[in-house]
Structures are given as structure tokens and as C-alpha cells.
Amino acid sequence: MNSQRTFDQLFNDNGGAPPETHGPHKRLPGSVVLERLGKGIRVTGCDEKHGVLWGFVASKGMLDQSHASIAIYNLLRDHLNPFLESMGLASSCPDNVVDAAHTALADMEHLIEQLRDNITVKKASPQTLERAEAVHRAMTDAVRMILQEVTFVSLER
């Protein structure tokens, strides 16, 4: 007997899908946020608690294209993993979340060191200023996203 179920079995009512799933799909309440970003517009999909699920930066040139590269964030992965697992597909959930968190922090510290070295110069050239602007924009976004996901209350010891 095949342990993998069909799409209909997984996503139709009473077909083995999680209880919050209705019909052939799972609906996540939320919003799409548009905000100015340099010469483009940041577009993010958020859940009902304003957690970021996915995002991309729209620019004038990309509007003529049918497809765009988007970033998929862990919150969306958390919603997708149960479905992938139920289909017999590998999950991206770490076995030890504490070790995974420490590894992620070490990766972030290493990245910050590299970015800091990249903009630390004796005299700032136009290229240095351009790199610094990109670092500022990216790190501001990263801090904002992290603070949306991890509140100060959860950081208290």
C-alpha cells in the first residue's frame, strides 16, 4: 500500500489535511504591504499578526515581466512544512532548534563582520557610499523583520 496520499486526499475536506484547511487549499489571513524602497517598492505578504511570509522589491523594469524572484521567509516555511511532510516530502524543520538558533546567530555575526569590513575605509569613495547605503537598507530591513518575529518580551530571561 502506497503511504503517499493524493492531492485530493490531502487538501479536500476530511482528506487528511490539517483542520484549518478547507477545500482544495489553505487560506492564510493577512495582508500585502507596499512601501517605498529607494527606486522601487517593497512588496511583502504578511500573516494576520504582521509576520512576514514572503516579499520582493518591485521596480519599473520588472513590471513588464510576468514573473519575479521572491524571498520566502521561515514563517511561510512553517505553514508549508506540514503539507510537505504529509506528501512524503522532506521538511526543513531543524531537529534541534536551540542549536539551529545558535548557528543562525553565528552566521549573522559573521555576516555583520564582513559587512562592517566592507564599509570601513579611511576615505569614503562613491563606491563605499553606495555599499554603505545598501548595507544600511538591508540591515534596517533585517532588524525590522527580526523585531517583528522576536519580541522583547520573549527575549527576557
BATI-339507 format. One record per residue (C-alpha): x, y, z; residue in one letter; residue number from 1. Coordinates in Angstrom, 1 decimal, m for minus. Layout:
residues N
{xx=X, yy=Y, zz=Z, rest=A, nr=NUM}
...
//
This chain:
residues 157
{xx=0.0, yy=0.0, zz=0.0, rest=M, nr=1}
{xx=1.3, yy=3.4, zz=m1.0, rest=N, nr=2}
{xx=1.9, yy=5.7, zz=2.0, rest=S, nr=3}
{xx=1.7, yy=8.8, zz=m0.1, rest=Q, nr=4}
{xx=m1.7, yy=10.3, zz=m0.4, rest=R, nr=5}
{xx=m3.1, yy=12.1, zz=m3.5, rest=T, nr=6}
{xx=m3.6, yy=15.8, zz=m3.7, rest=F, nr=7}
{xx=m7.4, yy=15.4, zz=m3.3, rest=D, nr=8}
{xx=m6.9, yy=13.2, zz=m0.2, rest=Q, nr=9}
{xx=m4.6, yy=15.8, zz=1.3, rest=L, nr=10}
{xx=m6.4, yy=19.0, zz=0.6, rest=F, nr=11}
{xx=m10.1, yy=18.2, zz=0.5, rest=N, nr=12}
{xx=m12.4, yy=18.2, zz=3.5, rest=D, nr=13}
{xx=m11.8, yy=15.1, zz=5.7, rest=N, nr=14}
{xx=m9.0, yy=14.0, zz=3.3, rest=G, nr=15}
{xx=m6.2, yy=14.1, zz=5.9, rest=G, nr=16}
{xx=m5.4, yy=17.8, zz=5.7, rest=A, nr=17}
{xx=m4.9, yy=19.9, zz=8.8, rest=P, nr=18}
{xx=m8.1, yy=21.2, zz=10.4, rest=P, nr=19}
{xx=m7.5, yy=24.8, zz=9.3, rest=E, nr=20}
{xx=m7.6, yy=23.7, zz=5.6, rest=T, nr=21}
{xx=m10.9, yy=24.0, zz=3.7, rest=H, nr=22}
{xx=m11.5, yy=22.5, zz=0.3, rest=G, nr=23}
{xx=m8.5, yy=22.2, zz=m2.1, rest=P, nr=24}
{xx=m6.5, yy=25.0, zz=m0.4, rest=H, nr=25}
{xx=m5.4, yy=26.5, zz=2.9, rest=K, nr=26}
{xx=m6.2, yy=30.2, zz=3.3, rest=R, nr=27}
{xx=m3.8, yy=32.3, zz=5.4, rest=L, nr=28}
{xx=m5.5, yy=35.6, zz=6.6, rest=P, nr=29}
{xx=m3.2, yy=38.5, zz=6.2, rest=G, nr=30}
{xx=m2.3, yy=41.4, zz=4.0, rest=S, nr=31}
{xx=0.0, yy=42.6, zz=1.3, rest=V, nr=32}
{xx=2.1, yy=45.7, zz=2.2, rest=V, nr=33}
{xx=3.6, yy=48.2, zz=m0.3, rest=L, nr=34}
{xx=6.3, yy=50.6, zz=0.9, rest=E, nr=35}
{xx=8.8, yy=52.8, zz=m0.9, rest=R, nr=36}
{xx=12.3, yy=51.5, zz=m1.1, rest=L, nr=37}
{xx=14.9, yy=53.5, zz=m3.0, rest=G, nr=38}
{xx=13.9, yy=53.4, zz=m6.6, rest=K, nr=39}
{xx=11.3, yy=50.6, zz=m6.1, rest=G, nr=40}
{xx=8.6, yy=49.4, zz=m3.9, rest=I, nr=41}
{xx=8.9, yy=46.6, zz=m1.3, rest=R, nr=42}
{xx=6.0, yy=44.2, zz=m1.6, rest=V, nr=43}
{xx=5.6, yy=41.9, zz=1.4, rest=T, nr=44}
{xx=2.9, yy=39.3, zz=2.2, rest=G, nr=45}
{xx=2.2, yy=39.2, zz=5.9, rest=C, nr=46}
{xx=0.0, yy=37.0, zz=8.1, rest=D, nr=47}
{xx=m2.7, yy=38.4, zz=10.3, rest=E, nr=48}
{xx=m0.1, yy=39.0, zz=13.1, rest=K, nr=49}
{xx=2.0, yy=41.1, zz=10.6, rest=H, nr=50}
{xx=4.7, yy=38.3, zz=10.4, rest=G, nr=51}
{xx=6.4, yy=38.4, zz=7.0, rest=V, nr=52}
{xx=5.7, yy=35.4, zz=4.8, rest=L, nr=53}
{xx=7.3, yy=36.4, zz=1.5, rest=W, nr=54}
{xx=8.5, yy=39.5, zz=m0.3, rest=G, nr=55}
{xx=10.1, yy=41.1, zz=m3.3, rest=F, nr=56}
{xx=11.2, yy=44.5, zz=m4.5, rest=V, nr=57}
{xx=9.2, yy=45.9, zz=m7.4, rest=A, nr=58}
{xx=10.9, yy=48.2, zz=m9.9, rest=S, nr=59}
{xx=9.8, yy=49.9, zz=m13.1, rest=K, nr=60}
{xx=11.6, yy=47.4, zz=m15.3, rest=G, nr=61}
{xx=10.1, yy=44.3, zz=m13.6, rest=M, nr=62}
{xx=6.5, yy=45.4, zz=m14.1, rest=L, nr=63}
{xx=6.8, yy=44.3, zz=m17.8, rest=D, nr=64}
{xx=7.6, yy=40.8, zz=m16.7, rest=Q, nr=65}
{xx=5.2, yy=38.1, zz=m15.7, rest=S, nr=66}
{xx=7.4, yy=36.5, zz=m13.0, rest=H, nr=67}
{xx=9.6, yy=37.9, zz=m10.2, rest=A, nr=68}
{xx=12.0, yy=36.4, zz=m7.8, rest=S, nr=69}
{xx=10.6, yy=36.5, zz=m4.3, rest=I, nr=70}
{xx=12.1, yy=35.8, zz=m0.9, rest=A, nr=71}
{xx=10.3, yy=33.1, zz=1.2, rest=I, nr=72}
{xx=10.7, yy=33.5, zz=4.9, rest=Y, nr=73}
{xx=10.6, yy=31.0, zz=7.7, rest=N, nr=74}
{xx=7.1, yy=31.8, zz=8.8, rest=L, nr=75}
{xx=5.8, yy=30.7, zz=5.4, rest=L, nr=76}
{xx=8.0, yy=27.6, zz=5.6, rest=R, nr=77}
{xx=6.4, yy=26.8, zz=8.9, rest=D, nr=78}
{xx=3.0, yy=26.8, zz=7.2, rest=H, nr=79}
{xx=4.3, yy=24.7, zz=4.2, rest=L, nr=80}
{xx=6.2, yy=22.0, zz=6.2, rest=N, nr=81}
{xx=3.1, yy=20.1, zz=7.5, rest=P, nr=82}
{xx=1.8, yy=19.8, zz=3.9, rest=F, nr=83}
{xx=5.2, yy=18.7, zz=2.5, rest=L, nr=84}
{xx=5.6, yy=16.2, zz=5.3, rest=E, nr=85}
{xx=2.1, yy=14.8, zz=4.6, rest=S, nr=86}
{xx=3.1, yy=14.3, zz=1.0, rest=M, nr=87}
{xx=6.2, yy=12.4, zz=2.0, rest=G, nr=88}
{xx=8.5, yy=15.2, zz=1.1, rest=L, nr=89}
{xx=11.4, yy=16.4, zz=3.3, rest=A, nr=90}
{xx=10.8, yy=19.1, zz=5.8, rest=S, nr=91}
{xx=13.1, yy=22.0, zz=6.6, rest=S, nr=92}
{xx=12.4, yy=21.9, zz=10.3, rest=C, nr=93}
{xx=15.6, yy=21.6, zz=12.3, rest=P, nr=94}
{xx=15.9, yy=18.6, zz=14.7, rest=D, nr=95}
{xx=17.4, yy=20.8, zz=17.4, rest=N, nr=96}
{xx=16.1, yy=24.3, zz=17.3, rest=V, nr=97}
{xx=18.4, yy=25.6, zz=20.0, rest=V, nr=98}
{xx=21.5, yy=24.5, zz=18.0, rest=D, nr=99}
{xx=19.9, yy=25.9, zz=14.9, rest=A, nr=100}
{xx=19.3, yy=29.2, zz=16.6, rest=A, nr=101}
{xx=23.0, yy=29.4, zz=17.7, rest=H, nr=102}
{xx=24.2, yy=28.6, zz=14.2, rest=T, nr=103}
{xx=21.9, yy=31.3, zz=12.8, rest=A, nr=104}
{xx=23.3, yy=33.8, zz=15.3, rest=L, nr=105}
{xx=26.9, yy=32.8, zz=14.4, rest=A, nr=106}
{xx=26.1, yy=33.2, zz=10.7, rest=D, nr=107}
{xx=24.6, yy=36.7, zz=11.4, rest=M, nr=108}
{xx=27.7, yy=37.7, zz=13.4, rest=E, nr=109}
{xx=29.9, yy=36.6, zz=10.6, rest=H, nr=110}
{xx=27.9, yy=38.5, zz=8.1, rest=L, nr=111}
{xx=27.9, yy=41.6, zz=10.2, rest=I, nr=112}
{xx=31.7, yy=41.5, zz=10.4, rest=E, nr=113}
{xx=32.0, yy=41.1, zz=6.6, rest=Q, nr=114}
{xx=29.6, yy=44.0, zz=6.0, rest=L, nr=115}
{xx=31.4, yy=46.2, zz=8.5, rest=R, nr=116}
{xx=34.8, yy=45.4, zz=6.9, rest=D, nr=117}
{xx=33.3, yy=46.2, zz=3.5, rest=N, nr=118}
{xx=32.4, yy=49.8, zz=4.5, rest=I, nr=119}
{xx=35.3, yy=50.6, zz=7.0, rest=T, nr=120}
{xx=37.7, yy=52.7, zz=5.0, rest=V, nr=121}
{xx=40.0, yy=55.7, zz=5.6, rest=K, nr=122}
{xx=38.3, yy=57.9, zz=3.0, rest=K, nr=123}
{xx=34.8, yy=57.0, zz=1.6, rest=A, nr=124}
{xx=34.7, yy=56.8, zz=m2.2, rest=S, nr=125}
{xx=31.4, yy=56.9, zz=m4.1, rest=P, nr=126}
{xx=31.5, yy=53.1, zz=m4.3, rest=Q, nr=127}
{xx=31.9, yy=53.0, zz=m0.5, rest=T, nr=128}
{xx=28.9, yy=55.2, zz=0.0, rest=L, nr=129}
{xx=26.9, yy=53.1, zz=m2.4, rest=E, nr=130}
{xx=27.9, yy=49.9, zz=m0.4, rest=R, nr=131}
{xx=27.1, yy=51.7, zz=2.9, rest=A, nr=132}
{xx=23.7, yy=52.7, zz=1.6, rest=E, nr=133}
{xx=22.9, yy=49.1, zz=0.6, rest=A, nr=134}
{xx=24.2, yy=47.8, zz=4.0, rest=V, nr=135}
{xx=22.1, yy=50.4, zz=5.8, rest=H, nr=136}
{xx=18.9, yy=49.5, zz=3.8, rest=R, nr=137}
{xx=19.4, yy=45.7, zz=4.2, rest=A, nr=138}
{xx=20.4, yy=45.7, zz=7.9, rest=M, nr=139}
{xx=17.5, yy=48.1, zz=8.7, rest=T, nr=140}
{xx=15.1, yy=45.6, zz=7.0, rest=D, nr=141}
{xx=16.7, yy=42.7, zz=8.8, rest=A, nr=142}
{xx=16.4, yy=44.4, zz=12.2, rest=V, nr=143}
{xx=12.7, yy=45.3, zz=11.5, rest=R, nr=144}
{xx=11.9, yy=41.7, zz=10.4, rest=M, nr=145}
{xx=13.7, yy=40.2, zz=13.4, rest=I, nr=146}
{xx=11.8, yy=42.5, zz=15.8, rest=L, nr=147}
{xx=8.5, yy=41.5, zz=14.2, rest=Q, nr=148}
{xx=9.2, yy=37.9, zz=14.8, rest=E, nr=149}
{xx=11.0, yy=38.0, zz=18.2, rest=V, nr=150}
{xx=9.6, yy=40.5, zz=20.7, rest=T, nr=151}
{xx=11.4, yy=41.9, zz=23.7, rest=F, nr=152}
{xx=9.0, yy=40.0, zz=26.0, rest=V, nr=153}
{xx=10.2, yy=36.7, zz=24.5, rest=S, nr=154}
{xx=13.9, yy=37.9, zz=25.0, rest=L, nr=155}
{xx=13.5, yy=38.4, zz=28.7, rest=E, nr=156}
{xx=15.4, yy=35.9, zz=30.9, rest=R, nr=157}
//
